Amino acid sequence: MFNTDEKSLSDKRVKIGRAVKKPINKNRAVFIIGGIFFPIVSFFVFYVYVNTSSFVLAFQDNRTKEFTFNNFLAVFESLKDTNGTLRIALFNTFKYFAKDIAMMFLNLIFSFFIYKKILGWKFYRIVFYLPAIIPGLCLAACFAEFIKPNGPVGVVMEMIGRPLPVEGLLQNSLTATPILIFFTIWTGFTGMLFYHGALARIPVEVIEAAKLDGCTPFRECFSIILPLIWPTFATMLIISMAGIFGASGPILYFTQGKFETTTLAYWMFTEVYGNGTFGGTGTYGTISAAGMVFTAIGLPIILFTKWLTEKVPVVEY
């Protein structure tokens, strides 16, 4: 009798538990669906669809739509042409990439100086962060006026007996790309923000102990600071390596790819969209093949860099 009553009571509890369900919050469900809907759609449209289409187009003839390897042959032929646009774009891309790698270390060093609060560190912080605050278009317009032959730089150079070319620095094949790289260096110290956040987490006790041991600033930077912020530095390095064939500058505004200033990224842009009313060349197969070639080269480099950075032991603190 006792067991029967206990069983019936248990059944009633189960029924009550099943009957009392938490009502669905419709507003919360709409919020969640709205939050994930656009990222999912963007992923399938701009990643899955675009990359799948690029893969198909790489093996497709632009005119007959038949299967072919001619797109890859056209890419390799363009790379062999010493005066070809694609070869020039590749070399310029490597220049920008080398600049990006150098900027990683410059950002680290200047972040360390500001972290140590050297003389005038507040002024340097404003100078380095100012390009990140000013709109890019305004900054580029001011820079273009600044380096004109009749601008401040031109006046100073003429005073010292080294006048600028009459056509200007941006209209000269020898100086256009170096000037654009200089502009990206000047505006490229925003990476210090990432290092500044990592440096702020370093325990003060570690730095004080290093001072007591007679540690020099140089050794402190590379033997103490760098290992402590290695995860941040490694992430920045992997991101930079991922852009090995995508490194570029503000070419569209300054030169529109003229005077041998084009890069791979800008070359693909002009091939697809073009600079004129009628768009690009329409050779989407060649562009897709070039993308696959550079992806095949860049992917092992990125994976090797990731494997190499993971070999460095992470310091926990």
N, C-alpha and C positions, 0 to 999 in steps of 0.2 A: 504493500500500500504506500509506504514511504517512497519507494523507488518510483512508483507510478506518478505520485504527486510531484516529485522532483523532476521527472522527465517532462511532464506537462508544463511545469513552470519554465523549464529550459526552452521548450518549444515556443512558449509565449514570448520569451525574451528574443528568440531568433526572429520571430514574426514581427515583433515591434522594431527590432533593429533593421529588418528589411523594409519595413513600411516607412520608417523615418529616414528619408534620404535628404542629403544636403542639397538645397535648390541651386540650380546653375545660375551663376551671376552672368547675365547676358552682357552687361557693359564690360565686364572683365574679359569675356570671351571675344567680344568685338575688338577690344583693345589688343589682345594677343594676336588675333588673326590679322588685324590691320598692321601690326608691327612686323610680322614675318611674311606678309603677302608680297610686298614690293621687293624685299631682298631675294626671295625665292624666284620671283618672276625675273628680276635682273640677272640672277645667276644663270637661269636657263636661257635667257635671250642673249645676254652679252658675253657669256662664257661658253656654255654648251653649244648653242646654235652658231655663234660666230666662229669658234674654233673648229667645229665640225664642218662648217661651210668652207673654211680656209683649207682644211685638209682635202676636201673634195676638189676645190678649185686648183690646188697645187698639181693635181694629176689630170687636169682637164684642159683640153685645147680651148683657147679663148674664142675661136671662130666656129669650130665644128662640134665642140663639147665632147669630143672623144677622148679616151684615155691616152695619155702621153707623158713622156719624161722631158719634153722640150722646154718646159718652164724651168726645170732645174738646169738644163744645159744653158739656157739664156742667162741664168744667174751667174754660173761659173764663167761664162764668156765675158760678162760685164765686169766681173772681178779681175779678170786677166788684163783687161784694157787699162793701161796705166793712166790714161786721161779720161777714163769713163766716170760718170757721175757716181755710180755705186761704189767704185774703188775709193774715190775721194771721200764719199760719205762714210765709208768704213774707217778710214784713217782719222777723220775728224771725230768720229765717235770714240775711238780709242783715246784721243786727246782729252775729250771731256771725261771719259771714264778714269783716266789717270788723275785728272784734277779732282774727281770725286773721292778717290782713295786718299789723295794728299789732304783734302779738306777734312777727312775723318780725324787725322792726326793733328791738324791745325786746330780743329774744334776742341779736341781733347786738351791740347796744350794751353790754349787761351781760356778754356773753362777752368783748368787747374790754376792759372794765374788769378782769375777772378775769385775762385774759391779760396785762395790764399790771401785775398784782399791786399794785393800789392798797391803801390802808390798810384792813384788815379783810377782804381778799378771801377768806380761808379761811372766815370766818364767812358771808359772802354766798353762797359756793358751797354751803355746807351748807343754808342757808335756801332757796335756789332748787332744789336737788336733792332736798330732803327729801320734797316731795309725790310724787316719782317712786318713792320707796322705800316709803312707807306705802301699804298697800292702799287702792284707791280707795273702797271701801265704808266703811271705817273713817274715812277722811278726810271723806267726805260726811256721815257720822253726827255726827262731832265738829263740823263746820261748822254743821250744822242746829241743834245744841244751843247753839253759841256765839252765834248771832244771834237766839235766842229772846228775847221781851220780858223774861223773868226770867233770861236768860243774862248773860254778861259784857258783851256789847255793850249789851243793854238796861239794865243797871245803870249803865253809864257814861253812856249817853244821858240817863237819868233824872236823874243827878247834875248834868248841865250844863243841865238844863231843856228837853231835847228828847226826850221819851219816845217809844218806838217805838209803832206801832199795836198796839192790843190783840190783834188777830188775828195779828200777826206780819208780818215782811217777806215771807215766802214765800206768804202768803195774801192779798196785796194786789196787784191788777192793775198798780198804778203802780210797785211796787218789786220784784216777783217776778223779772221778766226781767233787770233790772239786777243783782240780787243773784246770779243764776245766771251771768251774764256775768263778774261779779267773781270768782266761784269758779273759772271756767275760766281766768281770767287768772292767779290765784294758783297754779293747778296747771299752767299752760301754759309754764313756763320750762324744760321738759325738752328743748326744741329747742336749748338751749344746748349740749347734748352734741354735736350735729352740727357746730356752729361751732367748738367747742373742738378737735375732731379736725382740722379744716381749719387752724385757727390754729397748731396745734402743728407743722405742716409748713412754715411760713414761715421762710425762712433768717434767722438773727439778723443777718447782715451787711446785709440790706436795711433793717432797722429802725435799726441803728446808723448807716448812711449817711444816713437820713432825719433822725436826731437831729443829726448834724453839719451838715446843711443848715438847721437851725433849724425843722424841721417841728413844728407844734403837734399836740396829741393829736387834735383834731377833724379836722384835715386828714389826719393819719396814718390815722385810722379809715376815712374815706371816699375818700381818694385813693390809699392804698397797700394797706391791709388788704382793703377790699372788692374791688378788682380782682383781688387775689391769690387770694381765696376765692370768686370769682364763680361757678365751676361748682357749688359747694355751695349758694350763695345762689339761683342760678337754679333748681336742682332743687327747693329748698324752695318757691320762688315758684310753679313749675308745679304742684306737689302741692297747694298752697293754692288755686290757681285751679281745679284739678280738683274741689275740694270746695265750689265756690261755692254749689251748691244742696243740699249735704249737711252744711253746718256746723250744729252743734247742741251741746247740753250735757247734763248729767245730769238731764234733765227727768223721766224715769221715777221716779227715787228721790225727788226733791224735791217735785214738784207734780203728776205724772201728767198734764201738759198743761193743767191748770186755770189760772185767773187769767191767761188770754191769754199763756201761756208756750210754747205748742206751736211746733214748727218743721216744715219739710217732711219731714225724716227721721222725726220723731216722729209726724207726721200719717199718713205711710204705714205706720208700725209699728202704730198703733192701728187703721187701716182694715183691715189684714191680720189682726192678732192680737187687738186689742182689749185692754181692761183687765179685762174680766169673764170669767165662766166660759164663755160661749158664743162667745168669739172676736170677730173684727172684723165689719165690716158686710157683707162678701162682695161688695162692688162692685169686683172686681178689674179690670174693664175701665176704670173711671174712674181707678184708681190707675196702671194701665199707660199710659193716655193722658197722665196728668200727667207720668209719668216720661219719655215720649217728647218731650213739649213742652219740658221743662226740659233734656233732653239736647240737643235741637236748638238751644236757646239757648246752652247752656254749651259745646258742642263748638267752635264758631268762636272763642269767647273763649279757650279753652285753646290751640288751634292758633295763634292770634295771639300769645298770651303766649310760647309756645315759639319762634315765629319772631322775636319781638322780643328774647328773651334770647340767641338765637344770633347776633344782629347785634353784640353786644358782643364784642370780640376777647378771646380767652382768653390770659392771661399765663402763659407757661411758665417754670418755675424748678426 
